[in-house]
Amino acid sequence: MPKTVVITGSSRGIGFGLACRFLERGFNVVLNGSSPESTRKAMERLTGYREHLIAVSADISSSEGIIHLYDEAVSHFGRVDIWINNAGIGHEMRNAWEVDSNELSQVLRVNLDGVVSGTIIPFQRMKEQGGGKIFNMEGLGSDGFMLDGMTIYGTTKSALTYFTRSFAHEARGTAVQIGTISPGMVVTDMLRRTVSDGSPESLKKQQFFNIMADDVATVAAFLTEKILAATAQSPRIRWLTKPRMAGKILMAPFRRRNFFS
């Protein structure tokens, strides 16, 4: 019987890339988006996998949305073996005191409340069923890196890393594995928005990302294999390691890429 993976925020970007890789590996996959339209469109792109795929629109910033998503997965496929908290939102590049209060609240709800509920609820269910894996998606700020204009977003990712590692320590001794996955710099809509204003600063960032960033398919394939192979209680899976970064810098003069043309 195929195992089942739930990926929040998987209607596009790295979440959708992960969904594709798990489907190729024979998994049942539960797609998730914040709106019925986005989830439907994602489903339509995967017509060859219909018997192993469902799409569930749910607001994962609330515990009710997480419960609904989990219940739908169990209703269709019997159980959840892997849960990936991938959903996250950014904000316009502004100083922290310039971010609109409504936008600030939304980023905190999705990136923090969603991950906390999206860890606790699946953990409780998986503990009852005898095991499972939960992975939370890191991002800018998880390693302490600071970028002007992204303080609020970076704060949520820094908190996510602490929460996951501390939660895993509390959960030691259970059969539920709880870890983080770090995709590094991936060319998604969120990344493109940070360099889209045509300013000299944006052009500089584009040059940097053309050296350091990678496409969704490459990173998703790596993360999928590492998730399946992980055996530690609290694994931290990283794509853009220091040796890989050094290799990219060394290869930059010989490899021309433009993700923003």
C-alpha positions in Angstrom: 0.0 0.0 0.0 1.5 3.4 -1.0 2.5 5.8 1.8 0.9 9.2 2.0 2.5 12.6 2.2 0.7 15.9 3.0 2.5 19.1 1.8 1.0 22.4 2.9 1.3 25.3 0.4 1.9 22.9 -2.5 -0.1 24.5 -5.2 3.1 26.1 -6.6 6.8 26.6 -6.0 9.0 24.2 -4.0 5.9 22.6 -2.4 4.6 21.7 -5.9 8.0 20.5 -6.8 8.1 18.2 -3.8 4.6 16.9 -4.7 5.9 15.9 -8.2 8.9 14.1 -6.8 6.8 12.1 -4.2 4.3 11.1 -6.9 7.1 9.9 -9.1 8.2 7.7 -6.1 4.8 6.1 -5.9 3.4 8.0 -2.9 -0.1 9.2 -2.4 0.1 13.0 -2.3 -2.3 15.6 -0.7 -1.9 18.9 -2.4 -2.9 22.0 -0.4 -3.5 25.6 -1.4 -5.1 28.6 0.3 -7.9 28.9 -2.3 -10.0 26.4 -4.2 -8.8 27.9 -7.5 -5.1 27.5 -6.8 -5.5 23.9 -5.6 -7.6 23.0 -8.6 -5.0 24.5 -11.0 -2.3 22.5 -9.3 -4.3 19.3 -9.6 -4.9 19.9 -13.3 -1.1 20.0 -13.9 -0.8 16.4 -12.5 -3.5 14.5 -14.5 -1.4 11.4 -14.8 -1.4 10.7 -11.1 -5.2 11.1 -10.2 -5.5 7.8 -8.3 -2.7 8.9 -6.0 -3.6 12.5 -5.6 -6.1 14.8 -3.9 -6.2 18.6 -3.6 -7.5 20.2 -0.4 -8.1 23.9 0.0 -7.5 24.8 3.6 -6.3 27.8 5.7 -3.3 26.3 7.4 -2.8 29.4 9.7 -5.6 28.0 11.9 -5.8 24.7 13.8 -9.2 24.1 12.2 -7.6 24.3 8.8 -4.8 21.8 9.8 -7.4 19.4 11.3 -9.5 19.6 8.1 -6.5 18.9 5.9 -5.4 16.0 8.0 -8.9 14.5 8.2 -9.2 14.7 4.4 -5.9 12.9 3.9 -7.0 10.1 6.2 -10.4 9.9 4.7 -9.0 9.3 1.2 -5.8 7.4 1.9 -6.2 5.8 5.4 -3.3 7.5 7.2 -0.5 10.2 6.9 3.1 9.0 6.9 4.9 12.3 6.1 3.7 15.8 6.8 5.6 18.8 5.4 4.9 22.3 6.6 6.0 24.1 3.5 3.4 26.9 3.4 4.9 30.3 4.0 4.3 33.9 2.8 6.6 36.9 2.5 6.0 40.6 2.4 7.2 43.6 0.3 10.8 44.5 1.1 10.3 47.2 3.8 11.8 48.1 7.1 10.0 46.3 10.0 8.3 49.5 11.1 7.0 50.1 7.6 5.2 46.8 7.1 1.5 47.2 7.1 -0.1 45.9 10.3 -2.5 43.6 8.5 0.3 42.2 6.3 2.5 41.7 9.4 -0.3 39.8 11.2 -0.8 37.6 8.1 2.9 36.7 7.8 3.0 35.8 11.5 -0.2 33.7 11.3 0.9 31.6 8.3 4.6 31.3 9.0 4.4 30.8 12.8 0.9 29.8 13.9 0.6 27.6 10.9 3.8 25.7 11.6 3.1 25.4 15.4 -0.4 23.9 14.7 1.0 22.0 11.7 3.5 20.3 14.0 1.4 19.7 17.1 -1.7 18.3 15.4 0.1 15.8 13.1 2.4 14.8 15.9 -0.5 13.9 18.1 -2.1 11.8 15.3 1.1 10.1 14.3 1.9 9.2 17.8 -1.4 7.4 18.1 -0.8 5.5 14.8 2.7 4.5 15.8 5.0 6.8 13.9 5.5 9.2 11.1 7.7 12.1 9.8 7.1 15.8 10.2 9.4 18.3 8.4 9.3 22.1 8.6 10.6 24.3 5.8 13.4 26.7 6.8 14.2 29.9 4.9 15.9 33.2 5.1 16.7 34.0 8.7 16.8 30.3 9.9 20.6 30.5 10.2 20.7 34.1 11.5 21.3 35.8 8.2 19.9 39.3 8.0 18.6 41.1 4.9 17.3 44.6 5.2 13.7 44.8 4.3 13.0 41.2 5.3 13.2 41.4 9.1 9.6 40.2 9.8 9.9 37.2 7.4 13.3 36.3 8.7 12.1 36.4 12.3 9.4 33.9 11.5 11.9 31.5 9.9 14.4 31.9 12.8 11.6 31.1 15.3 10.5 28.1 13.1 14.0 26.6 13.4 14.1 27.0 17.2 10.6 25.6 17.6 11.2 22.6 15.5 14.5 21.6 17.2 13.1 22.2 20.7 9.9 20.3 19.9 11.9 17.4 18.5 13.9 17.3 21.8 10.7 17.2 23.8 9.4 14.4 21.5 12.5 12.3 21.8 11.7 8.7 22.5 8.5 8.7 20.4 8.3 7.1 17.0 7.6 10.4 15.3 10.6 12.0 13.5 10.6 15.8 13.5 13.1 17.8 11.4 13.8 20.8 9.1 14.5 21.1 5.4 16.4 24.0 4.0 16.1 24.5 0.2 18.6 27.4 0.1 17.8 29.9 -2.7 15.2 28.6 -5.1 13.8 30.4 -8.1 10.1 30.8 -7.1 7.6 33.6 -7.4 8.5 34.8 -3.9 12.2 35.1 -4.8 11.4 36.9 -8.1 9.2 39.4 -6.3 12.2 40.5 -4.3 14.1 41.6 -7.4 11.3 42.8 -9.7 11.5 46.6 -9.3 14.2 47.2 -11.9 16.4 49.2 -9.5 20.2 49.0 -9.5 20.0 47.1 -6.2 17.6 44.6 -7.7 19.9 44.0 -10.7 22.7 43.3 -8.2 20.6 40.8 -6.4 19.7 39.1 -9.7 23.4 38.6 -10.4 23.8 37.1 -6.9 20.8 34.8 -7.3 22.0 33.7 -10.8 25.1 32.4 -9.1 23.6 30.9 -5.9 20.0 30.0 -6.7 18.7 26.7 -8.2 15.6 25.7 -10.0 12.7 24.0 -8.2 13.1 20.6 -9.8 16.7 20.2 -8.7 16.2 21.1 -5.1 12.9 19.2 -4.7 14.5 16.0 -6.0 17.4 16.3 -3.5 15.1 17.1 -0.5 12.7 14.2 -1.3 15.5 11.7 -1.4 17.0 13.0 1.9 13.5 13.0 3.6 13.0 9.4 2.7 16.5 8.4 3.8 16.5 10.3 7.1 16.7 8.1 10.2 17.8 10.6 12.9 15.2 11.7 15.5 15.7 15.4 14.5 17.3 15.6 11.0 18.3 19.0 9.5 18.4 18.6 5.7 20.2 21.3 3.9 20.7 21.9 0.2 22.9 25.0 0.1 25.7 23.9 2.3 29.0 25.8 2.6 30.9 23.4 0.3 28.1 23.8 -2.3 28.2 27.6 -2.0 32.0 27.6 -2.5 31.6 25.4 -5.6 29.1 27.8 -7.1 31.4 30.7 -6.5 34.3 28.9 -8.2 32.1 27.9 -11.1 30.5 31.3 -11.6 33.0 32.6 -14.2 32.4 29.5 -16.4 28.7 29.1 -16.0 26.3 31.7 -17.2 22.7 31.5 -15.9 19.8 33.9 -16.1 16.7 33.0 -14.1 15.2 36.4 -14.6 15.2 36.9 -18.4 
